[in-house]
Amino acid sequence: MATYRVKSIFGPTIQGEGLHQGWPCLFVRLAGCNAWDGRAETRATSACPYCDTDFRDGETLALPQILERLEALAPAQLHVGLVLSGGEPLLQADAALIAGLAAKFSWIDIETNGTRVCPPRPANVFISCSPKAIRGQGIVVTPDWWKILIPDQESFVPQALASGLPVFVQPTCPDAGPAGDIYQRNLLHCLELCFAHGCRLSTQLHKYVGVE
Ligand code: SF4
């Protein structure tokens, strides 16, 4: 049976980003990423110097163990949505994992950097692509919506708008979270993009309300 390196399984929380923002959900965070090795000393030179996620190490679990952990987290009525995140989840997520999770939830958001093809997925599985400029690795995924980090990945905005798909713009917060000066500046720039191009604002709602 296939196994997966899982960094954490947690919830209930709320989906703070994208089309399902505000919905209650559980999270599965798979370990590992192809944009950064996760070490503090290499962060500044990585493709994502603003990354705020610890995705190193993790434990090895099979699908039944993952489902068991999810069931233990919350009563069935809270099994509305699931976010499959990372790291880069499509380094590991195969069709069996995606289908097995999709059978238990109303919706699943796969949060990917877009550089890996997604296996065949059921209709209740959505792809949120936050494209990253990683040397030698183009964007190969076809998402349901884009989430562009501003200002760091702003160069992807024209291409995302041209796709006709929803385009969320999300300010990065490298200093003190949503209260920090840099965040406030980035937020204002996101608003400019919304007013100029019809982008949608994604604010990482979970950070405002103080949940993981
Ligand atoms: S792709 Fe996502 S998880 Fe990976 S380093 Fe960049 S921001 Fe972090």
Residues whose N, C-alpha, C, O or C-beta is under 5 A from the ligand:
A	BS01	SF4	C33 A35 W36 C48 C51 T53 G86 G87 E88 N113 K132
